[in-house]
Amino acid sequence: VSERERESVCVCVCVCHYFLLRPIPSDSLPVVDLKEDPDPVLDPKEKDLNETELRSVLGGHFDPVFMSVSPPEDKYSGNEDPTEAEMRLRLSGPMPKEIRAMDFEVPHGKKQKPSRKLRRRLQLWLWSFASCPVLQAWTDLGSRFWPRYVKVGSCSSKRSCSVPDGMVCRPAKSTHFTVLRWRCLQRRGGLKCSWIPVQYPVISECKCSCPT
């Protein structure tokens, strides 16, 4: 094997190993949990967790609404699976055109159209029933991320979101936060570790769709 070929193999291995350590945005949903090497040698030490220095490195990417250095008091941040009444209050934006265009009939003797008020109530009920809000909850990424705690989204799975039953709320879109990742690489002089910025993917939108 030539020297040039050996260098090519080395570059490929190093680059592939580097990206295995970096969570990146992806269209593959739901977001898959990262598998960590359990070796404690790869964990940052206390001297590596200086908050002032790490805030400086992260810069404007630090968002206190979705990130926390210490364990948040409220794990679910008031966004656990909502009741039907709560879901109605959370409806925002224009009503879906499919629901707005729906016609209803009242099965009472001769078929008749419901009043405008009743039709509106039926539309709102159907809209709230089919709604798939993103449920926010704090998660602990572990000591190899900073900030360690981030607020991530999930989709409710307690009930069907369709009439008749069958469809469920599933992840539809994802976005990402920029956080710091503790990366360790084996160098000639030994193990070298440092904090690097990475993009951590999170679910940003849920949609009522057929189960897989």
C-alpha positions as CSV (number, residue, x, y, z in Angstrom):
1,V,0.0,0.0,0.0
2,S,1.4,3.4,-1.0
3,E,2.0,6.2,1.5
4,R,-0.7,8.3,-0.3
5,E,-3.3,5.4,0.0
6,R,-2.5,5.1,3.8
7,E,-3.1,8.8,4.2
8,S,-6.4,8.6,2.4
9,V,-7.6,5.8,4.7
10,C,-6.5,7.7,7.7
11,V,-8.4,10.8,6.6
12,C,-11.6,8.8,6.0
13,V,-11.4,7.1,9.4
14,C,-10.8,10.4,11.2
15,V,-13.6,12.2,9.4
16,C,-16.1,9.4,9.9
17,H,-15.3,9.2,13.6
18,Y,-15.6,13.0,13.9
19,F,-19.1,13.0,12.5
20,L,-20.2,10.1,14.6
21,L,-19.6,12.4,17.6
22,R,-21.7,15.2,16.1
23,P,-25.6,15.1,16.2
24,I,-26.8,16.9,13.1
25,P,-30.2,18.0,11.8
26,S,-32.0,15.3,9.9
27,D,-35.3,14.6,8.1
28,S,-35.4,11.2,9.8
29,L,-38.0,11.4,12.5
30,P,-38.5,10.8,15.3
31,V,-35.1,11.9,16.5
32,V,-33.0,9.0,17.5
33,D,-31.3,9.0,20.9
34,L,-27.5,9.3,20.8
35,K,-25.6,6.2,22.0
36,E,-22.7,7.2,24.3
37,D,-19.4,5.3,25.1
38,P,-19.8,4.6,28.8
39,D,-16.0,5.0,29.5
40,P,-15.8,7.7,32.2
41,V,-12.4,8.7,30.8
42,L,-14.3,10.5,28.0
43,D,-16.3,12.6,30.5
44,P,-15.4,16.3,31.1
45,K,-13.7,17.1,34.4
46,E,-14.9,19.8,36.8
47,K,-12.2,22.2,35.4
48,D,-13.8,21.8,32.0
49,L,-17.2,23.0,33.1
50,N,-16.5,26.7,33.8
51,E,-19.9,28.3,33.0
52,T,-18.4,31.7,32.1
53,E,-16.0,30.2,29.6
54,L,-18.6,27.9,28.1
55,R,-21.2,30.7,27.7
56,S,-18.5,32.7,25.9
57,V,-17.8,29.8,23.5
58,L,-21.5,29.2,22.8
59,G,-22.2,32.9,22.4
60,G,-25.5,34.0,21.0
61,H,-26.7,30.4,20.6
62,F,-27.5,30.1,24.3
63,D,-31.3,30.3,24.7
64,P,-32.5,30.3,28.3
65,V,-36.0,29.4,27.2
66,F,-34.9,26.1,25.8
67,M,-31.6,25.5,27.6
68,S,-30.6,25.2,31.2
69,V,-27.2,24.6,33.0
70,S,-28.9,23.2,36.1
71,P,-31.8,20.7,36.5
72,P,-35.1,22.6,35.7
73,E,-37.6,22.5,38.6
74,D,-40.5,21.7,36.3
75,K,-39.6,18.7,34.1
76,Y,-42.6,19.0,31.8
77,S,-42.8,22.9,31.8
78,G,-46.6,22.7,31.9
79,N,-46.8,21.1,28.5
80,E,-47.6,17.5,29.3
81,D,-50.5,15.8,27.3
82,P,-53.2,18.5,27.4
83,T,-56.9,17.9,28.1
84,E,-59.4,18.6,25.3
85,A,-60.3,22.0,26.8
86,E,-56.7,22.9,27.0
87,M,-56.1,21.9,23.4
88,R,-59.0,24.2,22.3
89,L,-57.3,27.1,24.0
90,R,-54.0,26.3,22.2
91,L,-55.5,26.4,18.7
92,S,-53.7,29.1,16.7
93,G,-53.5,30.3,13.2
94,P,-56.2,29.9,10.5
95,M,-58.6,26.9,10.7
96,P,-57.6,24.2,8.2
97,K,-59.6,24.7,5.0
98,E,-60.7,21.0,5.0
99,I,-62.5,21.6,8.4
100,R,-63.7,25.0,7.4
101,A,-65.4,23.6,4.3
102,M,-67.0,20.7,6.1
103,D,-70.8,20.5,6.0
104,F,-72.8,19.1,8.9
105,E,-76.3,17.6,9.0
106,V,-78.4,17.3,12.1
107,P,-80.1,13.8,12.2
108,H,-83.4,15.0,13.7
109,G,-86.5,14.0,11.6
110,K,-85.8,15.6,8.3
111,K,-82.2,16.3,7.6
112,Q,-81.4,19.9,8.3
113,K,-78.4,22.2,8.4
114,P,-77.1,23.1,11.9
115,S,-77.2,26.7,13.0
116,R,-74.2,28.9,12.3
117,K,-73.3,28.8,16.0
118,L,-73.5,24.9,16.2
119,R,-71.6,24.6,13.0
120,R,-68.8,26.7,14.4
121,R,-68.7,24.6,17.6
122,L,-68.5,21.4,15.6
123,Q,-65.7,22.8,13.5
124,L,-63.8,23.9,16.6
125,W,-64.3,20.5,18.3
126,L,-63.1,18.6,15.2
127,W,-60.1,21.0,14.8
128,S,-59.1,20.5,18.5
129,F,-59.6,16.7,18.2
130,A,-57.3,16.5,15.1
131,S,-54.8,19.0,16.6
132,C,-51.3,17.6,17.2
133,P,-49.4,20.1,19.4
134,V,-45.7,19.6,20.1
135,L,-45.4,18.6,23.8
136,Q,-42.3,20.3,25.3
137,A,-40.3,18.6,28.1
138,W,-36.8,19.0,29.6
139,T,-34.3,16.3,28.9
140,D,-30.9,15.6,30.3
141,L,-28.3,15.2,27.5
142,G,-25.6,14.0,30.0
143,S,-22.4,15.6,31.1
144,R,-20.9,15.5,27.6
145,F,-23.2,18.3,26.4
146,W,-23.4,21.9,27.5
147,P,-25.9,23.2,28.5
148,R,-26.7,19.8,29.8
149,Y,-30.5,20.3,29.9
150,V,-32.6,21.2,26.8
151,K,-36.3,21.4,26.1
152,V,-37.3,19.0,23.4
153,G,-40.5,18.2,21.6
154,S,-42.6,15.0,21.3
155,C,-46.0,14.1,19.8
156,S,-48.9,12.9,21.9
157,S,-49.7,9.2,21.6
158,K,-52.5,8.9,24.1
159,R,-55.3,8.8,21.6
160,S,-56.1,8.8,17.9
161,C,-56.4,12.2,16.2
162,S,-58.9,11.2,13.6
163,V,-62.6,10.3,13.2
164,P,-63.0,7.4,12.9
165,D,-60.0,6.2,15.0
166,G,-56.9,5.1,13.3
167,M,-54.6,8.1,12.6
168,V,-52.1,9.2,15.2
169,C,-49.9,12.3,15.9
170,R,-46.5,11.8,14.4
171,P,-43.4,13.9,14.0
172,A,-43.5,16.0,10.8
173,K,-40.6,18.5,11.0
174,S,-37.4,19.0,13.0
175,T,-35.2,21.9,13.8
176,H,-32.0,22.1,15.9
177,F,-30.3,23.9,18.8
178,T,-26.6,24.7,18.8
179,V,-25.0,23.4,22.0
180,L,-21.5,22.3,23.0
181,R,-20.3,18.7,22.7
182,W,-17.3,17.3,24.6
183,R,-15.2,15.5,22.0
184,C,-12.3,13.3,22.7
185,L,-9.9,12.0,20.0
186,Q,-6.8,9.8,20.3
187,R,-3.7,11.7,19.3
188,R,-0.1,10.7,19.2
189,G,0.5,12.3,22.5
190,G,-2.6,10.7,24.1
191,L,-6.3,11.5,24.5
192,K,-7.1,15.1,23.5
193,C,-10.6,16.5,24.5
194,S,-12.3,19.8,23.8
195,W,-15.7,21.4,23.5
196,I,-17.0,21.8,20.0
197,P,-20.3,23.4,18.8
198,V,-22.8,20.9,17.4
199,Q,-26.4,21.0,16.1
200,Y,-28.7,19.0,18.3
201,P,-32.0,17.9,16.4
202,V,-35.4,18.3,18.0
203,I,-39.0,17.8,16.9
204,S,-40.6,21.1,15.9
205,E,-44.0,20.0,14.4
206,C,-46.4,17.1,14.8
207,K,-49.0,16.0,12.3
208,C,-52.0,13.7,12.3
209,S,-51.1,10.9,9.9
210,C,-51.4,7.2,9.4
211,P,-49.3,4.9,11.7
212,T,-46.4,3.0,10.1
